[in-house]
Amino acid sequence: MGWGVDEMRKPKAKLKLKSKRGAVKRFKLTASGKIKRGHSMKRHILTKKAQGRKRSLRKAGLVSDADLAQVRRMLLG
């Protein structure tokens, strides 16, 4: 009696979960587990924006609690 094709193959390993590449580029995890993000509105049309407004947009912000679970799922697969 011959071996069946299925019996000779290696067992399939589970597929690895991949993180969303766009999210990896946009967010960073802090040491305490929070997620840092950059501010929007800082790329173009900067002449009409006030200097203080542009200065405050430099600093990183944290992802809000409402979006935290969704962003974490994108980052950790």
Chimera marker file (.cmm) of the C-alpha trace (Angstrom):
<marker_set name="trace">
<marker id="1" x="0.000" y="0.000" z="0.000" r="1" g="1" b="0" radius="0.5"/>
<marker id="2" x="1.415" y="3.432" z="-0.972" r="1" g="1" b="0" radius="0.5"/>
<marker id="3" x="1.534" y="6.588" z="1.036" r="1" g="1" b="0" radius="0.5"/>
<marker id="4" x="-1.078" y="9.209" z="0.248" r="1" g="1" b="0" radius="0.5"/>
<marker id="5" x="0.058" y="12.590" z="-0.941" r="1" g="1" b="0" radius="0.5"/>
<marker id="6" x="-1.279" y="14.313" z="2.189" r="1" g="1" b="0" radius="0.5"/>
<marker id="7" x="0.580" y="11.980" z="4.512" r="1" g="1" b="0" radius="0.5"/>
<marker id="8" x="3.978" y="12.775" z="2.961" r="1" g="1" b="0" radius="0.5"/>
<marker id="9" x="3.670" y="16.555" z="3.180" r="1" g="1" b="0" radius="0.5"/>
<marker id="10" x="4.903" y="18.504" z="6.140" r="1" g="1" b="0" radius="0.5"/>
<marker id="11" x="2.189" y="19.783" z="8.472" r="1" g="1" b="0" radius="0.5"/>
<marker id="12" x="1.250" y="23.361" z="7.703" r="1" g="1" b="0" radius="0.5"/>
<marker id="13" x="2.500" y="25.937" z="10.169" r="1" g="1" b="0" radius="0.5"/>
<marker id="14" x="0.228" y="28.742" z="11.275" r="1" g="1" b="0" radius="0.5"/>
<marker id="15" x="0.649" y="31.918" z="9.267" r="1" g="1" b="0" radius="0.5"/>
<marker id="16" x="2.410" y="34.757" z="11.020" r="1" g="1" b="0" radius="0.5"/>
<marker id="17" x="0.393" y="37.841" z="11.791" r="1" g="1" b="0" radius="0.5"/>
<marker id="18" x="1.811" y="40.858" z="10.033" r="1" g="1" b="0" radius="0.5"/>
<marker id="19" x="1.511" y="44.429" z="11.200" r="1" g="1" b="0" radius="0.5"/>
<marker id="20" x="0.190" y="47.096" z="8.841" r="1" g="1" b="0" radius="0.5"/>
<marker id="21" x="3.244" y="48.683" z="7.286" r="1" g="1" b="0" radius="0.5"/>
<marker id="22" x="1.663" y="52.129" z="7.063" r="1" g="1" b="0" radius="0.5"/>
<marker id="23" x="0.855" y="52.046" z="10.778" r="1" g="1" b="0" radius="0.5"/>
<marker id="24" x="4.416" y="51.001" z="11.644" r="1" g="1" b="0" radius="0.5"/>
<marker id="25" x="5.711" y="54.108" z="9.877" r="1" g="1" b="0" radius="0.5"/>
<marker id="26" x="3.254" y="56.447" z="11.630" r="1" g="1" b="0" radius="0.5"/>
<marker id="27" x="3.158" y="55.236" z="15.246" r="1" g="1" b="0" radius="0.5"/>
<marker id="28" x="5.701" y="54.313" z="17.918" r="1" g="1" b="0" radius="0.5"/>
<marker id="29" x="5.222" y="52.456" z="21.192" r="1" g="1" b="0" radius="0.5"/>
<marker id="30" x="6.483" y="54.150" z="24.342" r="1" g="1" b="0" radius="0.5"/>
<marker id="31" x="8.152" y="52.265" z="27.188" r="1" g="1" b="0" radius="0.5"/>
<marker id="32" x="4.976" y="52.434" z="29.253" r="1" g="1" b="0" radius="0.5"/>
<marker id="33" x="2.879" y="50.942" z="26.425" r="1" g="1" b="0" radius="0.5"/>
<marker id="34" x="1.234" y="54.109" z="25.140" r="1" g="1" b="0" radius="0.5"/>
<marker id="35" x="1.279" y="54.903" z="21.418" r="1" g="1" b="0" radius="0.5"/>
<marker id="36" x="2.881" y="58.096" z="20.111" r="1" g="1" b="0" radius="0.5"/>
<marker id="37" x="1.748" y="59.813" z="16.923" r="1" g="1" b="0" radius="0.5"/>
<marker id="38" x="2.699" y="62.861" z="14.922" r="1" g="1" b="0" radius="0.5"/>
<marker id="39" x="0.466" y="65.871" z="14.393" r="1" g="1" b="0" radius="0.5"/>
<marker id="40" x="-1.277" y="66.632" z="11.127" r="1" g="1" b="0" radius="0.5"/>
<marker id="41" x="-1.474" y="70.056" z="9.394" r="1" g="1" b="0" radius="0.5"/>
<marker id="42" x="2.313" y="70.531" z="9.319" r="1" g="1" b="0" radius="0.5"/>
<marker id="43" x="3.191" y="69.690" z="5.703" r="1" g="1" b="0" radius="0.5"/>
<marker id="44" x="2.164" y="72.631" z="3.525" r="1" g="1" b="0" radius="0.5"/>
<marker id="45" x="0.368" y="76.012" z="3.542" r="1" g="1" b="0" radius="0.5"/>
<marker id="46" x="2.438" y="77.019" z="6.560" r="1" g="1" b="0" radius="0.5"/>
<marker id="47" x="2.630" y="80.754" z="5.847" r="1" g="1" b="0" radius="0.5"/>
<marker id="48" x="-0.856" y="81.519" z="7.155" r="1" g="1" b="0" radius="0.5"/>
<marker id="49" x="-0.443" y="79.425" z="10.317" r="1" g="1" b="0" radius="0.5"/>
<marker id="50" x="0.754" y="81.176" z="13.443" r="1" g="1" b="0" radius="0.5"/>
<marker id="51" x="4.279" y="80.520" z="14.675" r="1" g="1" b="0" radius="0.5"/>
<marker id="52" x="3.078" y="79.177" z="18.033" r="1" g="1" b="0" radius="0.5"/>
<marker id="53" x="0.649" y="76.839" z="16.303" r="1" g="1" b="0" radius="0.5"/>
<marker id="54" x="3.414" y="75.407" z="14.113" r="1" g="1" b="0" radius="0.5"/>
<marker id="55" x="5.701" y="75.076" z="17.125" r="1" g="1" b="0" radius="0.5"/>
<marker id="56" x="3.123" y="73.076" z="19.062" r="1" g="1" b="0" radius="0.5"/>
<marker id="57" x="2.567" y="70.801" z="16.062" r="1" g="1" b="0" radius="0.5"/>
<marker id="58" x="6.227" y="69.704" z="16.255" r="1" g="1" b="0" radius="0.5"/>
<marker id="59" x="5.692" y="67.801" z="19.475" r="1" g="1" b="0" radius="0.5"/>
<marker id="60" x="4.388" y="64.251" z="19.301" r="1" g="1" b="0" radius="0.5"/>
<marker id="61" x="0.966" y="63.489" z="20.694" r="1" g="1" b="0" radius="0.5"/>
<marker id="62" x="-0.589" y="60.326" z="22.081" r="1" g="1" b="0" radius="0.5"/>
<marker id="63" x="-3.288" y="58.275" z="20.379" r="1" g="1" b="0" radius="0.5"/>
<marker id="64" x="-6.666" y="58.879" z="22.031" r="1" g="1" b="0" radius="0.5"/>
<marker id="65" x="-8.360" y="56.194" z="24.097" r="1" g="1" b="0" radius="0.5"/>
<marker id="66" x="-11.097" y="55.824" z="21.472" r="1" g="1" b="0" radius="0.5"/>
<marker id="67" x="-8.583" y="54.840" z="18.771" r="1" g="1" b="0" radius="0.5"/>
<marker id="68" x="-6.120" y="52.947" z="20.962" r="1" g="1" b="0" radius="0.5"/>
<marker id="69" x="-7.471" y="49.416" z="20.419" r="1" g="1" b="0" radius="0.5"/>
<marker id="70" x="-7.672" y="49.826" z="16.650" r="1" g="1" b="0" radius="0.5"/>
<marker id="71" x="-4.135" y="51.221" z="16.329" r="1" g="1" b="0" radius="0.5"/>
<marker id="72" x="-2.734" y="48.550" z="18.652" r="1" g="1" b="0" radius="0.5"/>
<marker id="73" x="-4.328" y="45.847" z="16.489" r="1" g="1" b="0" radius="0.5"/>
<marker id="74" x="-2.739" y="47.367" z="13.364" r="1" g="1" b="0" radius="0.5"/>
<marker id="75" x="0.682" y="47.474" z="15.009" r="1" g="1" b="0" radius="0.5"/>
<marker id="76" x="0.754" y="44.092" z="16.717" r="1" g="1" b="0" radius="0.5"/>
<marker id="77" x="-0.954" y="42.063" z="13.990" r="1" g="1" b="0" radius="0.5"/>
<link id1="1" id2="2" r="1" g="1" b="0" radius="0.2"/>
<link id1="2" id2="3" r="1" g="1" b="0" radius="0.2"/>
<link id1="3" id2="4" r="1" g="1" b="0" radius="0.2"/>
<link id1="4" id2="5" r="1" g="1" b="0" radius="0.2"/>
<link id1="5" id2="6" r="1" g="1" b="0" radius="0.2"/>
<link id1="6" id2="7" r="1" g="1" b="0" radius="0.2"/>
<link id1="7" id2="8" r="1" g="1" b="0" radius="0.2"/>
<link id1="8" id2="9" r="1" g="1" b="0" radius="0.2"/>
<link id1="9" id2="10" r="1" g="1" b="0" radius="0.2"/>
<link id1="10" id2="11" r="1" g="1" b="0" radius="0.2"/>
<link id1="11" id2="12" r="1" g="1" b="0" radius="0.2"/>
<link id1="12" id2="13" r="1" g="1" b="0" radius="0.2"/>
<link id1="13" id2="14" r="1" g="1" b="0" radius="0.2"/>
<link id1="14" id2="15" r="1" g="1" b="0" radius="0.2"/>
<link id1="15" id2="16" r="1" g="1" b="0" radius="0.2"/>
<link id1="16" id2="17" r="1" g="1" b="0" radius="0.2"/>
<link id1="17" id2="18" r="1" g="1" b="0" radius="0.2"/>
<link id1="18" id2="19" r="1" g="1" b="0" radius="0.2"/>
<link id1="19" id2="20" r="1" g="1" b="0" radius="0.2"/>
<link id1="20" id2="21" r="1" g="1" b="0" radius="0.2"/>
<link id1="21" id2="22" r="1" g="1" b="0" radius="0.2"/>
<link id1="22" id2="23" r="1" g="1" b="0" radius="0.2"/>
<link id1="23" id2="24" r="1" g="1" b="0" radius="0.2"/>
<link id1="24" id2="25" r="1" g="1" b="0" radius="0.2"/>
<link id1="25" id2="26" r="1" g="1" b="0" radius="0.2"/>
<link id1="26" id2="27" r="1" g="1" b="0" radius="0.2"/>
<link id1="27" id2="28" r="1" g="1" b="0" radius="0.2"/>
<link id1="28" id2="29" r="1" g="1" b="0" radius="0.2"/>
<link id1="29" id2="30" r="1" g="1" b="0" radius="0.2"/>
<link id1="30" id2="31" r="1" g="1" b="0" radius="0.2"/>
<link id1="31" id2="32" r="1" g="1" b="0" radius="0.2"/>
<link id1="32" id2="33" r="1" g="1" b="0" radius="0.2"/>
<link id1="33" id2="34" r="1" g="1" b="0" radius="0.2"/>
<link id1="34" id2="35" r="1" g="1" b="0" radius="0.2"/>
<link id1="35" id2="36" r="1" g="1" b="0" radius="0.2"/>
<link id1="36" id2="37" r="1" g="1" b="0" radius="0.2"/>
<link id1="37" id2="38" r="1" g="1" b="0" radius="0.2"/>
<link id1="38" id2="39" r="1" g="1" b="0" radius="0.2"/>
<link id1="39" id2="40" r="1" g="1" b="0" radius="0.2"/>
<link id1="40" id2="41" r="1" g="1" b="0" radius="0.2"/>
<link id1="41" id2="42" r="1" g="1" b="0" radius="0.2"/>
<link id1="42" id2="43" r="1" g="1" b="0" radius="0.2"/>
<link id1="43" id2="44" r="1" g="1" b="0" radius="0.2"/>
<link id1="44" id2="45" r="1" g="1" b="0" radius="0.2"/>
<link id1="45" id2="46" r="1" g="1" b="0" radius="0.2"/>
<link id1="46" id2="47" r="1" g="1" b="0" radius="0.2"/>
<link id1="47" id2="48" r="1" g="1" b="0" radius="0.2"/>
<link id1="48" id2="49" r="1" g="1" b="0" radius="0.2"/>
<link id1="49" id2="50" r="1" g="1" b="0" radius="0.2"/>
<link id1="50" id2="51" r="1" g="1" b="0" radius="0.2"/>
<link id1="51" id2="52" r="1" g="1" b="0" radius="0.2"/>
<link id1="52" id2="53" r="1" g="1" b="0" radius="0.2"/>
<link id1="53" id2="54" r="1" g="1" b="0" radius="0.2"/>
<link id1="54" id2="55" r="1" g="1" b="0" radius="0.2"/>
<link id1="55" id2="56" r="1" g="1" b="0" radius="0.2"/>
<link id1="56" id2="57" r="1" g="1" b="0" radius="0.2"/>
<link id1="57" id2="58" r="1" g="1" b="0" radius="0.2"/>
<link id1="58" id2="59" r="1" g="1" b="0" radius="0.2"/>
<link id1="59" id2="60" r="1" g="1" b="0" radius="0.2"/>
<link id1="60" id2="61" r="1" g="1" b="0" radius="0.2"/>
<link id1="61" id2="62" r="1" g="1" b="0" radius="0.2"/>
<link id1="62" id2="63" r="1" g="1" b="0" radius="0.2"/>
<link id1="63" id2="64" r="1" g="1" b="0" radius="0.2"/>
<link id1="64" id2="65" r="1" g="1" b="0" radius="0.2"/>
<link id1="65" id2="66" r="1" g="1" b="0" radius="0.2"/>
<link id1="66" id2="67" r="1" g="1" b="0" radius="0.2"/>
<link id1="67" id2="68" r="1" g="1" b="0" radius="0.2"/>
<link id1="68" id2="69" r="1" g="1" b="0" radius="0.2"/>
<link id1="69" id2="70" r="1" g="1" b="0" radius="0.2"/>
<link id1="70" id2="71" r="1" g="1" b="0" radius="0.2"/>
<link id1="71" id2="72" r="1" g="1" b="0" radius="0.2"/>
<link id1="72" id2="73" r="1" g="1" b="0" radius="0.2"/>
<link id1="73" id2="74" r="1" g="1" b="0" radius="0.2"/>
<link id1="74" id2="75" r="1" g="1" b="0" radius="0.2"/>
<link id1="75" id2="76" r="1" g="1" b="0" radius="0.2"/>
<link id1="76" id2="77" r="1" g="1" b="0" radius="0.2"/>
</marker_set>
